[in-house]
Amino acid sequence: MPFSRRALIQYTALWPFLGFALSSAGANGRANRLVIADEGGDRGLPAPFLHHKDGIGYLYTSYIFDTLIAQDRTGKLVGGLARAWQLSSDGLSCTITLRDNIRWHDGSPLTAKDVVFTVAYMAKHPYLFVSTVKIARAVALSANRLNILLREPDAGLLSGTLLNLPILPEHLYAGHASPERFTSGSALMGSGPYRFSGYDRAEGRYFFKGNTDYYRGDPLFDQMAIVTMGPDAALRAMRSGEVDLIPFLPYDRVTQARSMGFQVVTAASNHVVRLLFNNRNRFQDRDRRHALAFAIHRKALIETVRQGEATPADTGFFQPNSPWGGDTALPSYAFDPQQAQTLLSKSGWSRDQHKRWCSDGEVIHLTLVTDTPLRREAVVVSEQLESIGLSVDVRILERTALREALRSGNFDLSLLSTSTMGDPSDLARYLAGDFWNGDYFAGSREMTALLEQQAQVVSLHQRKALLAKFQALYANELPSYMLFNPTYATAHNHKIAPRFLPDGVAIGIPTSVHKSVLVG
């Protein structure tokens, strides 16, 4: 039934807190319910134009809305709504065959017309997490076959666009010119393994029901809830059987969770904390970027702030186990303050009688900007740089102010957490384009050319070879210095077996609770 955002809240108020979790087994021996504790709270309504602009909002939406291509439990590309696809030899078209007898949650058939509609609709109403700019148009050939025609070859068509693009029901979305205002229950009618059944915005709670007609297998759970709960409360709730899974368990609670008898899966997040240089100003000079890298003691930083919950990052863009980075040995920039000072002198800076670094007789004052989550790391980095004579002013900014500072170039250094996962089709834009947290780096035409070329080659082997060259160049040029790779942990009971994927979920989300582990 259709209902407004206000009605959604009233509707879910009828559900007592976790009151639907009455038994541990349902039909066909499936666990009756799964309760997930998410400290992050409200993520918006789980529909493509309504969820918050973060990866977890997209993740919750993916439980309801399916894509043409999916991932299995290992991250391998497999059929989603599509059972087969064929790229043309020139890379300019892709013929897709849909599975038979797929239905939307309201019982209506899902056909090639829905896919054609979605492509056209999202060209007119861009969706933050998927770009369709390389698609010229989509054409239905029959009820279950279509052609996607491209403006230019797109190496990321399969592992990027078609993996990430949620397919919309034409019969429900066609009349809505402003999808961000389409908030009735019909906006949440997908084709995925779980149906939307309720949402409490104030409490940040989500309720789902298993879609027993799901084409990829039965959902593991008849009912599923996501509730807002901090880690300590969540561990207590797990012990009492009210919570089954904590997807983002703080690393310092891992030992406690295991001592309580719960299973914990860990993995490098590949959401790397990096030091961004202002490559449009004084750090256009590579020697200065290298100097600061040698001045930072990454292991000491990790021990001081992260207490073992991270490892030094690879200095290329991609991190270990990524399918894109290759296996070339990269420079480590091991802590060497003498080398740092030598390089700063080589770059034209000099030291005054107080051992402070100067340029043209003026003491250099560097501004390091970041936001609150990385405040402690910023302080330690500034102290390490000050130990070699650099004056650093740390400024903690709200996210909007931080974006403006980076876009305007009103900074010298910035500490940021950055995903290095997902298909790299748009990496040229990240390197030298207009991503607010990109590198703003135009200092290497070779790097840019490699990224533009890899985004168009049809051969996966050629693409990986080009990206391996980019990886080595990135570590040498150092547009940003990758500092450390945090470890993520998930605590769970026997009902579910979460698993982190090497390249993240869909758009590169570092979570272990993707929908492939929610389906039998």
C-alpha positions in Angstrom: 0.0 0.0 0.0 1.3 3.5 -0.7 2.2 5.7 2.3 4.0 8.9 2.9 7.3 9.3 4.9 5.3 10.4 7.9 3.0 7.4 7.6 6.1 5.2 7.4 7.1 6.3 10.9 3.6 5.8 12.2 3.5 2.3 10.6 6.7 1.1 12.2 5.7 2.5 15.5 3.3 -0.5 15.6 6.3 -2.8 15.8 7.6 -3.1 19.3 11.4 -2.7 19.5 12.7 -6.1 18.2 9.3 -7.4 19.0 9.0 -9.3 15.8 12.0 -11.5 16.8 9.9 -14.2 18.4 11.5 -17.4 17.3 14.8 -18.6 15.9 13.5 -20.8 13.0 10.9 -20.2 10.3 9.6 -22.1 7.3 11.9 -24.5 5.6 14.3 -24.4 8.5 15.4 -20.9 7.8 16.3 -18.6 10.7 13.2 -16.5 11.3 14.9 -13.2 11.7 18.2 -11.3 11.7 18.9 -8.2 13.7 21.8 -6.0 12.7 23.1 -3.3 14.9 24.3 -0.2 13.1 25.8 2.6 15.2 25.4 5.1 12.3 21.7 5.6 12.7 19.4 7.0 10.1 20.6 6.3 6.5 17.4 7.7 4.8 14.8 5.7 3.0 16.3 2.7 1.2 15.4 3.8 -2.4 17.9 5.0 -5.0 17.0 8.7 -4.8 16.1 8.8 -1.1 18.9 7.2 0.8 21.7 9.3 2.3 24.8 10.0 0.3 26.9 7.3 1.8 27.8 3.8 1.0 25.7 2.2 3.7 22.6 4.0 2.5 23.3 2.5 -0.9 23.9 -0.9 0.7 20.5 -1.0 2.4 18.9 0.0 -0.8 20.6 -2.9 -2.6 18.7 -5.4 -0.4 15.5 -4.1 -2.1 16.7 -3.1 -5.6 18.6 -5.5 -7.8 21.1 -4.7 -10.6 21.8 -6.5 -13.9 25.1 -7.9 -12.7 25.7 -9.1 -9.1 28.5 -10.4 -7.0 28.8 -13.8 -5.4 30.1 -14.5 -1.9 33.7 -14.1 -3.2 33.1 -10.8 -5.1 33.1 -12.5 -8.5 30.7 -11.0 -11.1 27.7 -13.2 -11.6 24.3 -12.8 -13.2 21.8 -10.6 -11.3 18.7 -9.7 -13.2 20.7 -10.6 -16.3 21.4 -14.2 -17.0 23.7 -13.5 -19.9 25.5 -10.6 -21.6 27.7 -10.2 -24.6 29.9 -7.2 -25.4 30.6 -6.4 -29.0 34.2 -6.7 -30.3 34.4 -2.9 -30.6 33.1 -2.4 -27.0 30.3 -0.1 -28.2 27.3 -2.3 -27.4 26.2 -4.9 -25.0 23.4 -7.4 -25.5 21.7 -8.4 -22.3 19.3 -11.3 -21.7 17.2 -11.1 -18.6 16.2 -14.1 -16.5 12.8 -15.5 -17.1 9.7 -14.7 -15.0 11.3 -12.0 -12.7 8.7 -10.0 -10.8 8.7 -6.8 -8.9 7.7 -7.0 -5.3 4.1 -5.9 -6.2 3.8 -8.9 -8.6 4.3 -7.0 -11.8 6.6 -8.6 -14.4 10.1 -7.1 -14.7 11.0 -6.8 -18.4 13.6 -5.2 -20.7 11.4 -2.1 -20.9 12.1 -1.5 -17.2 15.9 -1.5 -17.9 15.5 0.8 -20.9 13.4 3.1 -18.7 15.9 3.1 -15.9 18.8 4.1 -18.2 16.8 7.0 -19.7 15.4 8.0 -16.3 18.8 8.2 -14.7 20.3 10.1 -17.6 17.6 12.7 -16.9 17.8 12.4 -13.2 21.5 11.5 -12.3 22.0 9.1 -9.5 25.0 9.9 -7.3 26.5 6.5 -7.2 26.2 5.5 -10.9 27.2 7.5 -14.0 25.3 6.7 -17.3 27.1 9.4 -19.3 28.8 6.8 -21.6 25.5 5.1 -22.5 23.9 6.6 -25.6 20.7 4.7 -25.2 19.2 1.3 -24.4 16.9 -0.5 -26.8 14.5 -3.3 -26.0 14.7 -6.3 -28.4 12.1 -8.4 -26.8 10.5 -8.8 -23.3 13.7 -10.2 -21.9 16.5 -8.9 -24.3 17.9 -5.5 -24.8 20.9 -3.7 -26.3 22.9 -1.0 -24.4 24.6 1.3 -26.9 27.6 3.3 -25.8 29.1 6.6 -26.9 32.6 5.2 -26.4 34.0 1.9 -25.1 33.6 1.6 -21.4 35.9 -0.8 -19.6 33.8 -0.4 -16.4 30.5 -1.2 -18.0 30.2 -4.6 -16.3 32.1 -4.1 -13.1 31.0 -0.6 -12.7 27.8 0.6 -14.3 25.8 -2.6 -14.7 26.9 -3.9 -11.2 25.9 -0.6 -9.5 22.8 0.6 -11.4 19.6 -0.3 -9.5 16.8 -1.1 -11.9 13.6 0.8 -11.4 10.0 -0.2 -12.1 8.7 1.8 -15.0 5.1 1.5 -14.0 5.8 3.2 -10.6 8.5 5.7 -11.5 7.4 6.9 -14.9 5.1 9.7 -13.6 7.6 11.2 -11.2 9.6 14.1 -12.5 11.3 14.7 -9.1 12.4 11.3 -7.8 13.8 12.8 -4.6 10.2 13.8 -3.7 8.8 10.4 -4.6 8.5 9.1 -1.0 5.4 6.9 -1.0 5.7 3.1 -0.5 5.7 2.6 -4.2 9.2 4.2 -4.4 10.5 1.3 -2.4 9.1 -1.4 -4.6 12.1 -3.4 -5.9 13.0 -6.9 -7.2 15.7 -7.8 -4.6 15.8 -10.5 -2.0 14.1 -8.4 0.7 11.0 -6.3 0.7 10.8 -3.1 2.5 8.3 -3.3 5.4 9.0 -0.4 7.7 11.2 2.5 8.8 11.5 4.6 11.9 13.4 7.7 10.9 13.8 9.1 14.4 15.2 5.9 15.8 17.1 4.9 12.6 15.4 1.5 12.4 14.7 -0.5 9.2 12.5 -3.5 8.8 12.5 -6.0 5.9 10.7 -9.2 4.9 12.2 -12.0 2.8 11.1 -12.1 -0.8 10.2 -15.8 -1.2 9.9 -15.4 -4.9 13.5 -14.3 -5.3 15.1 -15.7 -8.4 18.6 -16.2 -7.0 17.4 -18.4 -4.1 15.5 -18.1 -0.9 16.4 -15.3 1.5 18.0 -16.7 4.6 15.7 -14.7 6.8 11.9 -14.3 6.9 12.4 -11.0 8.7 15.3 -8.6 9.1 15.8 -5.5 11.1 18.6 -2.9 11.2 18.6 -1.0 14.5 20.7 1.9 15.8 22.9 0.8 18.7 26.4 1.5 19.9 29.0 -1.3 20.1 28.8 -1.9 23.8 25.0 -2.0 23.9 25.1 -4.2 20.8 27.5 -6.7 22.4 25.2 -7.0 25.4 22.2 -7.4 23.1 24.1 -10.1 21.2 24.7 -11.9 24.5 21.0 -11.9 25.3 20.0 -13.0 21.8 18.4 -9.7 20.7 21.1 -8.8 18.1 22.8 -11.2 15.7 25.4 -9.1 13.9 27.5 -6.0 14.4 28.9 -5.1 11.0 31.3 -2.3 12.1 32.7 -3.5 15.4 35.4 -1.2 16.8 38.7 -3.1 16.6 39.3 -2.6 20.3 36.2 -4.7 21.1 37.3 -7.7 19.0 38.9 -9.5 22.0 35.8 -8.9 24.1 33.5 -10.2 21.4 35.5 -13.4 21.0 35.6 -13.9 24.7 31.8 -13.7 24.8 31.7 -16.6 22.3 30.9 -14.7 19.1 32.7 -15.1 15.8 34.6 -12.1 14.4 35.7 -11.7 10.8 38.4 -9.0 10.1 39.9 -7.5 6.9 41.8 -4.5 5.8 39.2 -1.9 5.0 41.0 -0.4 2.0 39.5 2.8 3.1 42.9 4.3 3.5 43.8 7.3 5.6 46.0 9.5 3.3 47.9 12.8 3.5 46.7 14.9 0.6 49.2 17.6 -0.6 48.0 20.8 -2.2 49.3 20.0 -5.6 48.2 23.3 -6.9 50.5 25.3 -4.7 53.8 24.8 -2.9 53.5 21.0 -3.1 53.6 21.0 -6.9 57.3 20.2 -6.2 57.7 16.4 -5.9 60.8 16.7 -3.7 58.6 18.4 -1.1 56.0 15.7 -1.2 58.7 13.0 -0.8 60.3 15.0 2.0 57.1 15.0 4.0 56.6 11.3 3.4 60.1 10.5 4.8 59.3 12.8 7.8 56.2 10.8 8.9 56.7 7.8 11.0 53.7 5.7 10.0 54.2 2.8 12.4 54.5 5.3 15.3 51.4 7.0 14.1 49.5 3.7 14.0 50.7 2.7 17.5 49.9 6.0 19.0 46.4 6.6 17.6 45.2 3.3 16.2 46.6 0.9 18.7 47.3 -1.9 16.3 44.0 -1.5 14.4 45.7 -0.7 11.1 48.7 -1.5 8.9 51.0 0.8 6.9 49.3 1.3 3.5 50.9 0.6 0.2 52.1 3.8 -1.3 50.3 3.3 -4.7 46.6 4.0 -4.9 45.4 0.4 -4.8 46.0 -1.7 -1.7 47.1 -5.4 -1.3 44.5 -8.0 -2.6 43.0 -5.4 -5.0 42.3 -6.9 -8.4 43.6 -3.7 -10.0 47.0 -2.8 -8.6 49.4 -5.5 -9.9 52.4 -6.9 -7.9 55.2 -4.4 -8.6 57.3 -3.5 -5.6 56.6 0.1 -4.4 58.7 2.5 -2.5 57.9 2.6 1.2 59.3 6.0 2.2 60.6 4.5 5.5 60.9 7.1 8.2 64.1 9.1 7.5 64.1 12.7 8.9 67.6 13.3 7.5 66.4 12.5 4.0 63.4 14.6 4.5 65.6 17.6 5.4 67.9 17.0 2.4 64.9 17.0 0.0 63.4 20.2 1.5 66.8 21.9 1.0 66.9 20.6 -2.6 63.5 22.0 -3.2 64.7 25.5 -2.4 63.6 25.9 1.2 66.2 26.8 3.9 66.4 26.9 7.7 66.8 30.0 9.9 68.7 30.3 13.1 65.9 28.7 15.0 65.9 25.7 12.6 62.6 26.7 11.1 62.0 26.1 7.4 61.7 29.3 5.4 61.0 30.3 1.8 62.4 33.6 0.5 63.2 34.6 4.1 59.7 34.0 5.4 58.9 31.2 7.9 56.7 28.6 6.3 53.5 27.9 8.1 51.6 24.9 6.8 47.8 24.5 7.2 46.5 21.0 7.7 42.8 20.6 7.4 40.7 17.6 8.3 37.4 16.7 10.1 36.6 15.4 13.6 37.1 11.6 13.0 40.8 12.2 12.1 41.5 14.9 14.7 44.0 12.7 16.7 45.8 11.5 13.6 46.2 15.1 12.4 47.7 16.2 15.7 50.3 13.3 15.6 51.2 14.1 11.9 51.6 17.7 12.8 53.9 16.9 15.7 56.0 14.6 13.5 56.4 17.4 10.9 57.2 20.0 13.5 60.0 17.7 14.8 61.9 18.5 11.6 61.2 22.2 11.8 58.0 22.6 9.9 55.3 24.8 11.5 51.9 23.2 11.1 48.5 24.7 12.0 45.8 21.9 12.4 42.3 23.0 11.6 39.3 20.7 12.3 36.5 21.6 9.9 32.9 20.5 9.4 32.4 18.4 6.3 31.0 21.2 4.2 33.8 23.6 5.2 36.4 20.9 4.5 34.9 20.3 1.0 35.1 24.0 0.3 38.7 24.3 1.5 39.8 21.4 -0.7 38.0 22.7 -3.8 39.3 26.2 -3.4 42.8 25.1 -2.6 42.7 26.9 0.8 45.0 24.5 2.5 48.5 23.0 2.3 47.8 19.5 3.6 44.7 17.5 4.4 44.1 14.2 6.2 41.3 12.2 4.5 39.8 8.7 4.6 39.5 7.4 1.0 38.1 4.3 -0.6 40.5 2.6 -2.9 38.0 0.0 -4.0 35.4 -0.4 -6.7 35.8 -0.2 -10.5 38.4 2.4 -11.4 36.7 3.8 -14.5 36.4 7.3 -13.0 39.9 7.3 -11.5 41.2 10.0 -14.0 38.6 12.3 -12.6 39.6 11.5 -9.1 43.3 12.2 -9.9 43.0 15.4 -11.7 39.3 16.3 -11.9 36.6 17.7 -9.7 36.0 15.1 -7.0 35.9 17.1 -3.8 38.3 14.8 -2.1 40.4 13.9 -5.1 44.1 14.6 -5.6 43.7 17.7 -7.9 46.9 16.5 -9.5 47.8 17.6 -13.0 51.5 17.0 -12.7 51.8 13.9 -14.7 50.4 13.6 -18.2 51.5 10.0 -18.3 49.4 9.0 -15.3 46.3 10.8 -16.7 46.8 9.1 -20.1 47.1 5.7 -18.5 43.8 6.2 -16.6 42.0 7.5 -19.6 43.2 4.6 -21.7 42.3 1.9 -19.1 38.8 3.3 -18.9 38.2 2.4 -22.6 40.1 -0.8 -23.3 37.9 -3.9 -23.8 40.6 -6.4 -22.7 40.6 -7.0 -18.9 44.3 -8.1 -19.2 45.3 -4.9 -21.0 43.4 -2.9 -18.5 45.1 -4.4 -15.5 48.5 -3.9 -17.1 47.8 -0.2 -17.6 46.6 0.2 -14.0 49.7 -1.6 -12.7 51.8 1.1 -14.5 49.6 3.8 -13.0 50.1 2.2 -9.5 53.9 2.4 -9.8 53.7 6.0 -11.1 51.4 7.0 -8.3 53.8 5.7 -5.6 56.6 7.6 -7.3 54.8 10.9 -7.9 52.9 10.8 -4.6 49.9 13.0 -5.2 48.8 11.8 -1.8 50.8 9.8 0.7 48.9 6.7 1.8 49.5 6.5 5.5 47.6 3.5 6.9 44.9 1.0 6.1 42.5 0.5 9.0 41.2 -3.0 9.9 37.5 -3.5 9.9 35.8 -6.1 12.0 32.3 -7.8 12.1 31.0 -9.7 15.0 28.2 -12.3 14.4 26.5 -15.4 15.8 25.9 -18.7 14.0 23.0 -17.5 11.9 25.0 -15.8 9.2 28.5 -16.0 7.7 29.5 -12.4 6.7 32.5 -12.0 4.4 34.5 -9.0 3.2 35.1 -8.8 -0.5 38.5 -7.9 -2.0 37.2 -4.9 -4.0 34.3 -4.0 -1.8 30.6 -4.3 -2.4 29.3 -2.8 -5.7 30.6 0.8 -5.6 33.4 -0.3 -3.2 31.6 -0.4 0.1 33.9 -1.9 2.8 31.3 -4.1 4.4 30.9 -7.8 5.1 27.1 -7.8 4.9 26.4 -7.8 1.2 23.2 -9.4 -0.1 24.9 -12.5 -1.3 25.4 -13.6 2.3 21.7 -12.9 3.0 20.5 -15.4 0.4 20.7 -19.2 0.6 
